[in-house]
Amino acid sequence: MRKKTRLVIASGAVVLVILIIVAAIFQAKPDDIGEDEVRAMVMERYGGEIEAVETKGQHYIVRVSDENLEYEITMEREDGSITDMKSREL
């Protein structure tokens, strides 16, 4: 009886560990993109000169200027997608 009890407890512990690992994998968030990557993405897409990069909640606010316009680009920290873009003439 003791061997069966130990086997059941060991099996239960293994199943529990596997369930915890699976739950951790599904709940893990991907790392946010970094400021350097944001700068590279903006330069590739828009050119100009990056004046500032700020972090605000789950967004990056990037200020870019070129010869005629100044842009304020709001990007998601998680994936770099653009959620808002404003421009004004200089």
Gaussian input, Z-matrix of N, CA and C with variables (Angstrom, degrees):
# hf/3-21g

backbone

0 1
 N
 C     1     B1
 C     2     B2     1     A1
 N     3     B3     2     A2     1     D1
 C     4     B4     3     A3     2     D2
 C     5     B5     4     A4     3     D3
 N     6     B6     5     A5     4     D4
 C     7     B7     6     A6     5     D5
 C     8     B8     7     A7     6     D6
 N     9     B9     8     A8     7     D7
 C    10    B10     9     A9     8     D8
 C    11    B11    10    A10     9     D9
 N    12    B12    11    A11    10    D10
 C    13    B13    12    A12    11    D11
 C    14    B14    13    A13    12    D12
 N    15    B15    14    A14    13    D13
 C    16    B16    15    A15    14    D14
 C    17    B17    16    A16    15    D15
 N    18    B18    17    A17    16    D16
 C    19    B19    18    A18    17    D17
 C    20    B20    19    A19    18    D18
 N    21    B21    20    A20    19    D19
 C    22    B22    21    A21    20    D20
 C    23    B23    22    A22    21    D21
 N    24    B24    23    A23    22    D22
 C    25    B25    24    A24    23    D23
 C    26    B26    25    A25    24    D24
 N    27    B27    26    A26    25    D25
 C    28    B28    27    A27    26    D26
 C    29    B29    28    A28    27    D27
 N    30    B30    29    A29    28    D28
 C    31    B31    30    A30    29    D29
 C    32    B32    31    A31    30    D30
 N    33    B33    32    A32    31    D31
 C    34    B34    33    A33    32    D32
 C    35    B35    34    A34    33    D33
 N    36    B36    35    A35    34    D34
 C    37    B37    36    A36    35    D35
 C    38    B38    37    A37    36    D36
 N    39    B39    38    A38    37    D37
 C    40    B40    39    A39    38    D38
 C    41    B41    40    A40    39    D39
 N    42    B42    41    A41    40    D40
 C    43    B43    42    A42    41    D41
 C    44    B44    43    A43    42    D42
 N    45    B45    44    A44    43    D43
 C    46    B46    45    A45    44    D44
 C    47    B47    46    A46    45    D45
 N    48    B48    47    A47    46    D46
 C    49    B49    48    A48    47    D47
 C    50    B50    49    A49    48    D48
 N    51    B51    50    A50    49    D49
 C    52    B52    51    A51    50    D50
 C    53    B53    52    A52    51    D51
 N    54    B54    53    A53    52    D52
 C    55    B55    54    A54    53    D53
 C    56    B56    55    A55    54    D54
 N    57    B57    56    A56    55    D55
 C    58    B58    57    A57    56    D56
 C    59    B59    58    A58    57    D57
 N    60    B60    59    A59    58    D58
 C    61    B61    60    A60    59    D59
 C    62    B62    61    A61    60    D60
 N    63    B63    62    A62    61    D61
 C    64    B64    63    A63    62    D62
 C    65    B65    64    A64    63    D63
 N    66    B66    65    A65    64    D64
 C    67    B67    66    A66    65    D65
 C    68    B68    67    A67    66    D66
 N    69    B69    68    A68    67    D67
 C    70    B70    69    A69    68    D68
 C    71    B71    70    A70    69    D69
 N    72    B72    71    A71    70    D70
 C    73    B73    72    A72    71    D71
 C    74    B74    73    A73    72    D72
 N    75    B75    74    A74    73    D73
 C    76    B76    75    A75    74    D74
 C    77    B77    76    A76    75    D75
 N    78    B78    77    A77    76    D76
 C    79    B79    78    A78    77    D77
 C    80    B80    79    A79    78    D78
 N    81    B81    80    A80    79    D79
 C    82    B82    81    A81    80    D80
 C    83    B83    82    A82    81    D81
 N    84    B84    83    A83    82    D82
 C    85    B85    84    A84    83    D83
 C    86    B86    85    A85    84    D84
 N    87    B87    86    A86    85    D85
 C    88    B88    87    A87    86    D86
 C    89    B89    88    A88    87    D87
 N    90    B90    89    A89    88    D88
 C    91    B91    90    A90    89    D89
 C    92    B92    91    A91    90    D90
 N    93    B93    92    A92    91    D91
 C    94    B94    93    A93    92    D92
 C    95    B95    94    A94    93    D93
 N    96    B96    95    A95    94    D94
 C    97    B97    96    A96    95    D95
 C    98    B98    97    A97    96    D96
 N    99    B99    98    A98    97    D97
 C   100   B100    99    A99    98    D98
 C   101   B101   100   A100    99    D99
 N   102   B102   101   A101   100   D100
 C   103   B103   102   A102   101   D101
 C   104   B104   103   A103   102   D102
 N   105   B105   104   A104   103   D103
 C   106   B106   105   A105   104   D104
 C   107   B107   106   A106   105   D105
 N   108   B108   107   A107   106   D106
 C   109   B109   108   A108   107   D107
 C   110   B110   109   A109   108   D108
 N   111   B111   110   A110   109   D109
 C   112   B112   111   A111   110   D110
 C   113   B113   112   A112   111   D111
 N   114   B114   113   A113   112   D112
 C   115   B115   114   A114   113   D113
 C   116   B116   115   A115   114   D114
 N   117   B117   116   A116   115   D115
 C   118   B118   117   A117   116   D116
 C   119   B119   118   A118   117   D117
 N   120   B120   119   A119   118   D118
 C   121   B121   120   A120   119   D119
 C   122   B122   121   A121   120   D120
 N   123   B123   122   A122   121   D121
 C   124   B124   123   A123   122   D122
 C   125   B125   124   A124   123   D123
 N   126   B126   125   A125   124   D124
 C   127   B127   126   A126   125   D125
 C   128   B128   127   A127   126   D126
 N   129   B129   128   A128   127   D127
 C   130   B130   129   A129   128   D128
 C   131   B131   130   A130   129   D129
 N   132   B132   131   A131   130   D130
 C   133   B133   132   A132   131   D131
 C   134   B134   133   A133   132   D132
 N   135   B135   134   A134   133   D133
 C   136   B136   135   A135   134   D134
 C   137   B137   136   A136   135   D135
 N   138   B138   137   A137   136   D136
 C   139   B139   138   A138   137   D137
 C   140   B140   139   A139   138   D138
 N   141   B141   140   A140   139   D139
 C   142   B142   141   A141   140   D140
 C   143   B143   142   A142   141   D141
 N   144   B144   143   A143   142   D142
 C   145   B145   144   A144   143   D143
 C   146   B146   145   A145   144   D144
 N   147   B147   146   A146   145   D145
 C   148   B148   147   A147   146   D146
 C   149   B149   148   A148   147   D147
 N   150   B150   149   A149   148   D148
 C   151   B151   150   A150   149   D149
 C   152   B152   151   A151   150   D150
 N   153   B153   152   A152   151   D151
 C   154   B154   153   A153   152   D152
 C   155   B155   154   A154   153   D153
 N   156   B156   155   A155   154   D154
 C   157   B157   156   A156   155   D155
 C   158   B158   157   A157   156   D156
 N   159   B159   158   A158   157   D157
 C   160   B160   159   A159   158   D158
 C   161   B161   160   A160   159   D159
 N   162   B162   161   A161   160   D160
 C   163   B163   162   A162   161   D161
 C   164   B164   163   A163   162   D162
 N   165   B165   164   A164   163   D163
 C   166   B166   165   A165   164   D164
 C   167   B167   166   A166   165   D165
 N   168   B168   167   A167   166   D166
 C   169   B169   168   A168   167   D167
 C   170   B170   169   A169   168   D168
 N   171   B171   170   A170   169   D169
 C   172   B172   171   A171   170   D170
 C   173   B173   172   A172   171   D171
 N   174   B174   173   A173   172   D172
 C   175   B175   174   A174   173   D173
 C   176   B176   175   A175   174   D174
 N   177   B177   176   A176   175   D175
 C   178   B178   177   A177   176   D176
 C   179   B179   178   A178   177   D177
 N   180   B180   179   A179   178   D178
 C   181   B181   180   A180   179   D179
 C   182   B182   181   A181   180   D180
 N   183   B183   182   A182   181   D181
 C   184   B184   183   A183   182   D182
 C   185   B185   184   A184   183   D183
 N   186   B186   185   A185   184   D184
 C   187   B187   186   A186   185   D185
 C   188   B188   187   A187   186   D186
 N   189   B189   188   A188   187   D187
 C   190   B190   189   A189   188   D188
 C   191   B191   190   A190   189   D189
 N   192   B192   191   A191   190   D190
 C   193   B193   192   A192   191   D191
 C   194   B194   193   A193   192   D192
 N   195   B195   194   A194   193   D193
 C   196   B196   195   A195   194   D194
 C   197   B197   196   A196   195   D195
 N   198   B198   197   A197   196   D196
 C   199   B199   198   A198   197   D197
 C   200   B200   199   A199   198   D198
 N   201   B201   200   A200   199   D199
 C   202   B202   201   A201   200   D200
 C   203   B203   202   A202   201   D201
 N   204   B204   203   A203   202   D202
 C   205   B205   204   A204   203   D203
 C   206   B206   205   A205   204   D204
 N   207   B207   206   A206   205   D205
 C   208   B208   207   A207   206   D206
 C   209   B209   208   A208   207   D207
 N   210   B210   209   A209   208   D208
 C   211   B211   210   A210   209   D209
 C   212   B212   211   A211   210   D210
 N   213   B213   212   A212   211   D211
 C   214   B214   213   A213   212   D212
 C   215   B215   214   A214   213   D213
 N   216   B216   215   A215   214   D214
 C   217   B217   216   A216   215   D215
 C   218   B218   217   A217   216   D216
 N   219   B219   218   A218   217   D217
 C   220   B220   219   A219   218   D218
 C   221   B221   220   A220   219   D219
 N   222   B222   221   A221   220   D220
 C   223   B223   222   A222   221   D221
 C   224   B224   223   A223   222   D222
 N   225   B225   224   A224   223   D223
 C   226   B226   225   A225   224   D224
 C   227   B227   226   A226   225   D225
 N   228   B228   227   A227   226   D226
 C   229   B229   228   A228   227   D227
 C   230   B230   229   A229   228   D228
 N   231   B231   230   A230   229   D229
 C   232   B232   231   A231   230   D230
 C   233   B233   232   A232   231   D231
 N   234   B234   233   A233   232   D232
 C   235   B235   234   A234   233   D233
 C   236   B236   235   A235   234   D234
 N   237   B237   236   A236   235   D235
 C   238   B238   237   A237   236   D236
 C   239   B239   238   A238   237   D237
 N   240   B240   239   A239   238   D238
 C   241   B241   240   A240   239   D239
 C   242   B242   241   A241   240   D240
 N   243   B243   242   A242   241   D241
 C   244   B244   243   A243   242   D242
 C   245   B245   244   A244   243   D243
 N   246   B246   245   A245   244   D244
 C   247   B247   246   A246   245   D245
 C   248   B248   247   A247   246   D246
 N   249   B249   248   A248   247   D247
 C   250   B250   249   A249   248   D248
 C   251   B251   250   A250   249   D249
 N   252   B252   251   A251   250   D250
 C   253   B253   252   A252   251   D251
 C   254   B254   253   A253   252   D252
 N   255   B255   254   A254   253   D253
 C   256   B256   255   A255   254   D254
 C   257   B257   256   A256   255   D255
 N   258   B258   257   A257   256   D256
 C   259   B259   258   A258   257   D257
 C   260   B260   259   A259   258   D258
 N   261   B261   260   A260   259   D259
 C   262   B262   261   A261   260   D260
 C   263   B263   262   A262   261   D261
 N   264   B264   263   A263   262   D262
 C   265   B265   264   A264   263   D263
 C   266   B266   265   A265   264   D264
 N   267   B267   266   A266   265   D265
 C   268   B268   267   A267   266   D266
 C   269   B269   268   A268   267   D267

   B1=1.4386
   B2=1.5301
   B3=1.3075
   B4=1.4540
   B5=1.5219
   B6=1.3236
   B7=1.4496
   B8=1.5268
   B9=1.3240
   B10=1.4618
   B11=1.5243
   B12=1.2970
   B13=1.4580
   B14=1.5265
   B15=1.3125
   B16=1.4548
   B17=1.5256
   B18=1.3147
   B19=1.4544
   B20=1.5274
   B21=1.3170
   B22=1.4648
   B23=1.5224
   B24=1.3281
   B25=1.4673
   B26=1.5324
   B27=1.3175
   B28=1.4609
   B29=1.5260
   B30=1.3135
   B31=1.4648
   B32=1.5212
   B33=1.3144
   B34=1.4703
   B35=1.5221
   B36=1.3214
   B37=1.4642
   B38=1.5275
   B39=1.3261
   B40=1.4634
   B41=1.5229
   B42=1.3154
   B43=1.4709
   B44=1.5260
   B45=1.3139
   B46=1.4567
   B47=1.5309
   B48=1.3251
   B49=1.4651
   B50=1.5217
   B51=1.3073
   B52=1.4701
   B53=1.5265
   B54=1.3190
   B55=1.4660
   B56=1.5282
   B57=1.3074
   B58=1.4732
   B59=1.5279
   B60=1.3162
   B61=1.4626
   B62=1.5262
   B63=1.3134
   B64=1.4685
   B65=1.5273
   B66=1.3170
   B67=1.4653
   B68=1.5249
   B69=1.3145
   B70=1.4637
   B71=1.5221
   B72=1.3186
   B73=1.4625
   B74=1.5208
   B75=1.3167
   B76=1.4571
   B77=1.5232
   B78=1.3099
   B79=1.4599
   B80=1.5207
   B81=1.3049
   B82=1.4639
   B83=1.5253
   B84=1.3375
   B85=1.4534
   B86=1.5202
   B87=1.3264
   B88=1.4581
   B89=1.5280
   B90=1.3225
   B91=1.4539
   B92=1.5197
   B93=1.3262
   B94=1.4600
   B95=1.5169
   B96=1.3242
   B97=1.4584
   B98=1.5227
   B99=1.2965
   B100=1.4503
   B101=1.5244
   B102=1.3253
   B103=1.4559
   B104=1.5314
   B105=1.3206
   B106=1.4630
   B107=1.5267
   B108=1.3174
   B109=1.4665
   B110=1.5223
   B111=1.3314
   B112=1.4661
   B113=1.5282
   B114=1.3234
   B115=1.4716
   B116=1.5327
   B117=1.3210
   B118=1.4619
   B119=1.5279
   B120=1.3223
   B121=1.4654
   B122=1.5254
   B123=1.3190
   B124=1.4642
   B125=1.5309
   B126=1.3237
   B127=1.4653
   B128=1.5244
   B129=1.3200
   B130=1.4658
   B131=1.5281
   B132=1.3301
   B133=1.4708
   B134=1.5260
   B135=1.3444
   B136=1.4577
   B137=1.5207
   B138=1.3169
   B139=1.4558
   B140=1.5240
   B141=1.3029
   B142=1.4567
   B143=1.5228
   B144=1.3102
   B145=1.4636
   B146=1.5293
   B147=1.3046
   B148=1.4619
   B149=1.5216
   B150=1.3153
   B151=1.4652
   B152=1.5266
   B153=1.3454
   B154=1.4696
   B155=1.5170
   B156=1.3342
   B157=1.4609
   B158=1.5217
   B159=1.3384
   B160=1.4619
   B161=1.5167
   B162=1.3183
   B163=1.4566
   B164=1.5196
   B165=1.3275
   B166=1.4680
   B167=1.5213
   B168=1.3330
   B169=1.4641
   B170=1.5174
   B171=1.3125
   B172=1.4629
   B173=1.5280
   B174=1.3402
   B175=1.4615
   B176=1.5284
   B177=1.3276
   B178=1.4580
   B179=1.5284
   B180=1.3163
   B181=1.4546
   B182=1.5296
   B183=1.3343
   B184=1.4628
   B185=1.5246
   B186=1.3253
   B187=1.4585
   B188=1.5305
   B189=1.3351
   B190=1.4549
   B191=1.5169
   B192=1.3234
   B193=1.4607
   B194=1.5228
   B195=1.3355
   B196=1.4532
   B197=1.5284
   B198=1.3068
   B199=1.4613
   B200=1.5285
   B201=1.3327
   B202=1.4600
   B203=1.5213
   B204=1.3188
   B205=1.4614
   B206=1.5187
   B207=1.3248
   B208=1.4614
   B209=1.5247
   B210=1.3291
   B211=1.4587
   B212=1.5238
   B213=1.3285
   B214=1.4607
   B215=1.5272
   B216=1.3247
   B217=1.4618
   B218=1.5213
   B219=1.3196
   B220=1.4613
   B221=1.5226
   B222=1.3405
   B223=1.4604
   B224=1.5175
   B225=1.3327
   B226=1.4620
   B227=1.5190
   B228=1.3300
   B229=1.4640
   B230=1.5262
   B231=1.3096
   B232=1.4620
   B233=1.5159
   B234=1.3451
   B235=1.4670
   B236=1.5299
   B237=1.3216
   B238=1.4559
   B239=1.5068
   B240=1.3232
   B241=1.4624
   B242=1.5309
   B243=1.3183
   B244=1.4575
   B245=1.5205
   B246=1.3251
   B247=1.4562
   B248=1.5284
   B249=1.3479
   B250=1.4595
   B251=1.5249
   B252=1.3212
   B253=1.4605
   B254=1.5126
   B255=1.3224
   B256=1.4572
   B257=1.5169
   B258=1.3348
   B259=1.4510
   B260=1.5212
   B261=1.3302
   B262=1.4495
   B263=1.5247
   B264=1.3173
   B265=1.4554
   B266=1.5163
   B267=1.3101
   B268=1.4624
   B269=1.5081
   A1=111.09
   A2=116.89
   A3=120.58
   A4=110.91
   A5=118.16
   A6=121.60
   A7=110.74
   A8=117.48
   A9=121.09
   A10=110.66
   A11=117.53
   A12=122.13
   A13=110.11
   A14=116.17
   A15=120.43
   A16=110.96
   A17=116.59
   A18=121.19
   A19=111.12
   A20=116.97
   A21=121.33
   A22=110.30
   A23=117.42
   A24=121.43
   A25=110.13
   A26=118.01
   A27=121.90
   A28=110.89
   A29=116.64
   A30=120.92
   A31=110.86
   A32=115.53
   A33=120.02
   A34=111.63
   A35=117.14
   A36=121.21
   A37=110.79
   A38=117.41
   A39=121.06
   A40=110.52
   A41=117.35
   A42=121.32
   A43=109.94
   A44=117.57
   A45=121.68
   A46=111.32
   A47=116.99
   A48=120.89
   A49=110.53
   A50=117.35
   A51=121.01
   A52=110.38
   A53=117.84
   A54=121.03
   A55=111.79
   A56=117.59
   A57=121.14
   A58=110.32
   A59=117.38
   A60=121.06
   A61=110.87
   A62=116.94
   A63=120.94
   A64=110.41
   A65=117.88
   A66=121.17
   A67=110.84
   A68=117.96
   A69=121.40
   A70=111.24
   A71=117.43
   A72=121.24
   A73=110.38
   A74=117.87
   A75=120.79
   A76=112.73
   A77=118.24
   A78=120.87
   A79=113.06
   A80=118.24
   A81=121.16
   A82=109.87
   A83=116.08
   A84=121.13
   A85=108.60
   A86=116.37
   A87=117.09
   A88=109.58
   A89=115.72
   A90=119.89
   A91=109.86
   A92=115.37
   A93=120.02
   A94=109.08
   A95=115.04
   A96=118.14
   A97=108.30
   A98=116.32
   A99=121.28
   A100=112.61
   A101=114.90
   A102=121.16
   A103=111.58
   A104=117.24
   A105=119.82
   A106=111.39
   A107=116.05
   A108=120.03
   A109=110.98
   A110=116.72
   A111=120.93
   A112=109.82
   A113=116.08
   A114=119.92
   A115=110.87
   A116=117.37
   A117=121.36
   A118=111.08
   A119=116.96
   A120=120.79
   A121=110.76
   A122=117.14
   A123=121.13
   A124=110.30
   A125=117.07
   A126=119.60
   A127=111.52
   A128=116.48
   A129=120.75
   A130=111.09
   A131=116.26
   A132=120.40
   A133=113.06
   A134=117.43
   A135=120.19
   A136=115.03
   A137=118.37
   A138=119.62
   A139=110.12
   A140=117.16
   A141=121.00
   A142=111.38
   A143=115.45
   A144=121.74
   A145=109.39
   A146=116.57
   A147=120.59
   A148=108.11
   A149=115.36
   A150=121.52
   A151=111.53
   A152=116.58
   A153=120.10
   A154=109.99
   A155=115.01
   A156=122.36
   A157=106.63
   A158=116.44
   A159=121.91
   A160=109.74
   A161=115.81
   A162=121.57
   A163=107.55
   A164=115.94
   A165=121.11
   A166=107.89
   A167=115.96
   A168=120.03
   A169=110.50
   A170=116.65
   A171=121.72
   A172=112.08
   A173=116.44
   A174=120.55
   A175=111.08
   A176=114.03
   A177=122.05
   A178=106.32
   A179=117.13
   A180=122.63
   A181=105.78
   A182=116.18
   A183=121.52
   A184=108.35
   A185=115.93
   A186=121.18
   A187=108.32
   A188=114.93
   A189=122.24
   A190=108.27
   A191=116.89
   A192=119.48
   A193=109.32
   A194=114.77
   A195=120.90
   A196=106.49
   A197=118.06
   A198=120.39
   A199=113.43
   A200=118.09
   A201=121.03
   A202=114.97
   A203=117.59
   A204=120.68
   A205=111.91
   A206=113.78
   A207=121.65
   A208=106.64
   A209=116.39
   A210=122.05
   A211=110.14
   A212=115.22
   A213=121.25
   A214=105.79
   A215=115.58
   A216=121.94
   A217=108.55
   A218=116.49
   A219=121.90
   A220=107.88
   A221=115.12
   A222=121.07
   A223=110.35
   A224=116.64
   A225=122.19
   A226=109.68
   A227=117.14
   A228=120.89
   A229=111.06
   A230=116.84
   A231=120.73
   A232=112.84
   A233=116.83
   A234=118.50
   A235=114.92
   A236=117.92
   A237=120.53
   A238=115.24
   A239=117.69
   A240=118.85
   A241=110.07
   A242=115.49
   A243=121.46
   A244=108.79
   A245=116.28
   A246=121.12
   A247=111.94
   A248=116.83
   A249=120.20
   A250=108.71
   A251=114.96
   A252=119.72
   A253=108.50
   A254=115.85
   A255=121.55
   A256=107.66
   A257=115.62
   A258=119.36
   A259=109.44
   A260=114.89
   A261=120.23
   A262=108.07
   A263=115.91
   A264=120.61
   A265=110.24
   A266=115.43
   A267=120.94
   A268=110.94
   D1=-36.17
   D2=-179.03
   D3=-65.04
   D4=-40.89
   D5=-179.43
   D6=-63.77
   D7=-40.46
   D8=178.85
   D9=-66.42
   D10=-40.13
   D11=179.73
   D12=-64.80
   D13=-45.04
   D14=178.30
   D15=-62.91
   D16=-41.11
   D17=179.07
   D18=-63.61
   D19=-42.20
   D20=178.93
   D21=-65.20
   D22=-43.45
   D23=179.38
   D24=-64.51
   D25=-44.37
   D26=179.48
   D27=-63.43
   D28=-42.66
   D29=178.34
   D30=-63.31
   D31=-42.83
   D32=178.04
   D33=-62.34
   D34=-40.25
   D35=178.96
   D36=-64.91
   D37=-41.79
   D38=178.83
   D39=-63.71
   D40=-44.42
   D41=178.66
   D42=-62.50
   D43=-41.94
   D44=179.47
   D45=-62.27
   D46=-44.35
   D47=178.39
   D48=-62.12
   D49=-42.90
   D50=179.07
   D51=-62.74
   D52=-42.78
   D53=178.38
   D54=-63.50
   D55=-39.37
   D56=178.48
   D57=-64.86
   D58=-42.61
   D59=179.11
   D60=-63.74
   D61=-45.17
   D62=179.41
   D63=-62.46
   D64=-43.07
   D65=178.77
   D66=-63.25
   D67=-39.91
   D68=179.32
   D69=-65.03
   D70=-38.53
   D71=179.31
   D72=-65.52
   D73=-43.44
   D74=-178.52
   D75=-70.85
   D76=-27.42
   D77=-178.24
   D78=-92.59
   D79=-9.21
   D80=-178.01
   D81=-67.39
   D82=129.57
   D83=176.86
   D84=-90.08
   D85=143.40
   D86=174.61
   D87=-67.52
   D88=152.67
   D89=178.73
   D90=-66.62
   D91=145.06
   D92=175.23
   D93=-68.29
   D94=153.13
   D95=175.79
   D96=-73.46
   D97=151.24
   D98=-176.65
   D99=-88.83
   D100=168.80
   D101=-178.42
   D102=-62.20
   D103=-37.76
   D104=178.84
   D105=-62.91
   D106=-39.63
   D107=178.40
   D108=-67.78
   D109=-37.59
   D110=176.96
   D111=-62.44
   D112=-45.83
   D113=178.83
   D114=-59.07
   D115=-44.02
   D116=-179.83
   D117=-63.47
   D118=-42.22
   D119=-179.79
   D120=-63.29
   D121=-44.43
   D122=-178.63
   D123=-66.14
   D124=-43.28
   D125=179.50
   D126=-63.54
   D127=-38.69
   D128=179.55
   D129=-65.86
   D130=-41.30
   D131=-175.48
   D132=-81.43
   D133=-39.24
   D134=-168.56
   D135=-120.33
   D136=-21.67
   D137=-176.38
   D138=68.91
   D139=-152.19
   D140=-179.58
   D141=74.23
   D142=-164.29
   D143=-178.72
   D144=-118.30
   D145=127.48
   D146=178.56
   D147=-79.50
   D148=119.59
   D149=-179.48
   D150=-85.14
   D151=-40.21
   D152=-177.25
   D153=-161.61
   D154=152.31
   D155=172.12
   D156=-130.70
   D157=121.49
   D158=179.88
   D159=-118.17
   D160=151.56
   D161=173.53
   D162=-104.07
   D163=127.42
   D164=179.40
   D165=-137.65
   D166=102.04
   D167=-177.17
   D168=62.84
   D169=-124.68
   D170=179.87
   D171=-96.88
   D172=22.41
   D173=-177.32
   D174=-130.00
   D175=156.01
   D176=166.99
   D177=-105.61
   D178=136.97
   D179=172.66
   D180=-109.10
   D181=117.27
   D182=-176.44
   D183=-114.41
   D184=126.30
   D185=176.45
   D186=-104.87
   D187=123.34
   D188=-176.27
   D189=-128.54
   D190=141.55
   D191=175.88
   D192=-132.27
   D193=149.24
   D194=171.51
   D195=-128.40
   D196=-160.00
   D197=-175.16
   D198=-61.12
   D199=-37.31
   D200=-171.60
   D201=-116.23
   D202=-23.57
   D203=-171.94
   D204=-129.24
   D205=156.21
   D206=170.77
   D207=-121.32
   D208=131.64
   D209=-177.49
   D210=-113.37
   D211=146.34
   D212=169.04
   D213=-122.23
   D214=111.66
   D215=-174.33
   D216=-110.00
   D217=127.52
   D218=177.19
   D219=-104.62
   D220=123.63
   D221=-176.65
   D222=-124.78
   D223=145.63
   D224=174.77
   D225=-69.49
   D226=135.00
   D227=178.02
   D228=-70.27
   D229=-28.34
   D230=-175.46
   D231=-69.66
   D232=-45.27
   D233=-173.19
   D234=-133.51
   D235=-1.64
   D236=178.41
   D237=81.59
   D238=7.48
   D239=178.87
   D240=-71.66
   D241=146.90
   D242=-178.02
   D243=-87.27
   D244=126.27
   D245=-179.29
   D246=-105.54
   D247=-21.06
   D248=179.84
   D249=-159.13
   D250=149.06
   D251=177.79
   D252=-149.17
   D253=125.82
   D254=178.46
   D255=-122.75
   D256=147.39
   D257=177.03
   D258=-137.01
   D259=155.24
   D260=174.72
   D261=-147.69
   D262=150.45
   D263=179.24
   D264=-77.00
   D265=145.23
   D266=177.38
   D267=-89.19

